[in-house]
């Protein structure tokens, strides 16, 4: 969807498998998709031409989440729980450079600002995966991906529904939300050292910039917080209901 000209275009997936996840590259030129079903593929598409430019088939039972690294060199893909694989893909060379297994149900992944590590989140699961260690191995083969679990403390039994690594001055922090409605911050030692209540029955998605954290909650609620101290800033106005005539609402004022 291009909001500037109000036109919509489609990318046709010739495999006809259901697309289960997608993410844009940092420059917006590419989009990566993951599929569900038997022997799914991770595909990279050029947005302007709407053409597939790369394909990876290393998962067996479905792809839960994907992400580009900020430097654009790598794609990480995490399989469904029965797939149990985390793959780091040098997508322009069409090779998996690092991989490992994960036993938990994972629903989200986010790269650090410097592309040196990424974080996965899911059911009682927050884990930090380090690329610098993997890249130090010079053999021309897939190497084991080094992972370290986040220290969850008293929140260890929560479902972490989304994750976003900090940006700019907060690059050392990692932010997560729980499905029960908590916004959490992990420090540079992987310790969950602070959290705040979103005052919502459920939280589903998270987006982080240098200055703001946006948390998507139930009933269309979006709350904004400061990444520096997790202080609440505001609740965004809810969108109009489907079918509402916005012109009439403006005229009524």
N, C-alpha and C positions, 0 to 999 in steps of 0.2 A: 504494500500500500504506500503510495507516494502522496503525502498530505498537501504538497505544494500544487499539484495539478489534479488532485482528487481522483487518481486513476489507480487501478489495482491490476497487478500482473501475477501470473502463476508459474511456479516451477514444477514441471511434470516429472515425477519419479517413475521411471520405466519399470522398476522392480515391483511396483504396486503394493509394496509392504507399507504397513502403517508407520508413519513418522511419530516417534515417541518423545523426541527432544530436539532442540536446535539452539544454536548460538551464533552471533555475528562475530566476525573478526574485528579487531580494534579499529581498523581503518574503514570498516563498513563495506569493503569490496567483496567479501566472501561470507557465505553462511555454511555452517556445518550441521548436518542432520544425523540423527541416530534412528534406527528402526527397531520394531518389535517383531517377534516371530522367530521361526527357526532360521539359523544362519543369517542373522541380520548384518547389514553393512553400515559403516560410517562413511558418509559422502560429503564432499566439499563442492559447493556450487559457486560460480561467479555470478554475482547479483545482477550486474548490468546486462550481461548476455544471457543469463538464466540457463547456463550450461554446466554440466558436471565436469569438474577438473581433477578430481581425485576420488579414490575409493579404497576403503580398508575393510577386510573381512577377517576379523580375529575373534569376534564374539560368537556365541552359539545360541543364546536364548533371548536376546534383547538388550538394548542399550538404554540405560536409565538417564544418563546425563552426559553432556559434552561441553567443552570449553576450549577456546583459543588462548594461548599464552599472550600476554601483552606485547611481546616482541614479535608475535606472528609466526614464530618458527615451529611451534608445537601445537598439537591438539591432544587433549586428554579425553578418554572415553571410559565410562564406568558401566559395566554390565549389570543386568538384573541380578537379584540375589542368587538365583540358581546358576547364573553365568560365572559369578565370583571373580571376575577379572577387571583389573585397572590397567589400561594401556596408554602409554605416551607415544605419540605418533609424530615423526618428522614427516609431515604430510606432503611436502614438495618432493621428497625423495621416496615417498611411499614405503617407509619402513617403520617398524615399531622399535624404538630405541631403548625403552625400559618398560617393565611390566611386573605385576605382582597380583596376588590374590587378596580378596576382601570377603569376609564371611557375613558381614552385616548388610542389611538393606540400606542402600545409599540412594538419596534422592537429589543431591545437589553437589556442585563442585565449583571452586573459585581459585584462580591463580593469584599469586602474590604480585605486587606492583613491579618487582624486578624480574619476574619470571623464574626465580630460583626454586620455588616450591609451589604446591597447590594443596588445597584442603578439601576433603570430602566430608559430607554430613549426612546423617540418616538416623535410623532407629538405634538409640543409645550409642551413637557413633559420631565422633569428630576425630579425623585423622589428618596429620600433616605428612605430605610426601615430598621428598627432597630430590630435585633434579641435579644439583651440583655434584652430589655423591655419585649418581648414576653416570653423568657425563665424564667423570674422571676415569672411568674404565674405557680404555682405548680399543678394545676388541670390536671387530665388526659383526656384532651379534647383539640380540636383545639381552640386556643386563637386568638383574634384580632391582626393583624400585624400592628405595629405602623409605619406610614409613614409621612414624611415631604417633601414638595415640595422644589426643588431647586429654588433659587432666580435668575431668568433669566434676569431681567432688560430689557434693550432695545433689547435683542435678544429673547424675549418671543414668537415671532411669527415664530420662526425657527423650522424646522424638524430636530431633533437630531437623526442621523442615527446609531450611535454606541457610546458605553461608555466603559471606562476601568478605574478601580480604580488604584491609584498609588501604587508603590511597594518600599520597602526599605525606604530611606530617604524621599521619596515623598509620603509616605503612607497616609498622611492626605489630599492629593489632589485627585480630580477626574477629568478625562479628557473625553471630548466628541468631536465629530465632527458633523457638520451640513451638510445636503445634499447640501447646497449652497457653501460649501468649506471653512469653518472656523474650526480651532482647538481651543477648549475652555478649560479653567481650572476653576474648582470650588475649593474654599478653604474649610477649616475645618468647617466653618460656613454655608456651602451650598451656598455661594455667588459666582456667576459667575463673577470673578474679573479681568480676562484677556483673551484675545483671539488674534489669528494671522490668517492671510489669507494663505490658502494653495496654492493659485494661480493655481487653477484647477476649471473647470466648475462644478465638482461634486465630493463629497467625500462619500465613501461607507463603509469603515471598518477601524478599529483601533486596534493596539496592543501595549502594554506598558510593558517595563522591567524597572529595576532600573536605567539604564543609557540611554535608548532610547525610543522614541515614533515613531512608524511607522504608516503612514496614507496612506491607499489605495485610489487612486483617479481615475478619468475617464481616458480612453485611456491607461490603464496599468501603470500609473504613481504611484510610491511609494516614499513618501518623509519622511525623518527622522528629528526629532527635539529632543532637550534636554528637559527632564521633569523638570529640575531645573528652567528654565527660558523661555521655549518655543522658544529658539533660533533655527533657521534653521541650519541643519548640512549638509545635502546632498540629492540628488535625486538618487535613485538606478537605475542602468542600466535596461532598459526594457528587458524582455525575448525575445528570437528569435521568429519569426513568425512560426505558425504551418506549418510543412512540410519543414522547412529550414534544409539543411544538414550542421550541425555544423562542421563536420570534414573538409568539403571543405572550410568553412569560416576561419578555423584556418590555413589550408594549404596556403590559399591566402595571409595571412600575412607574 
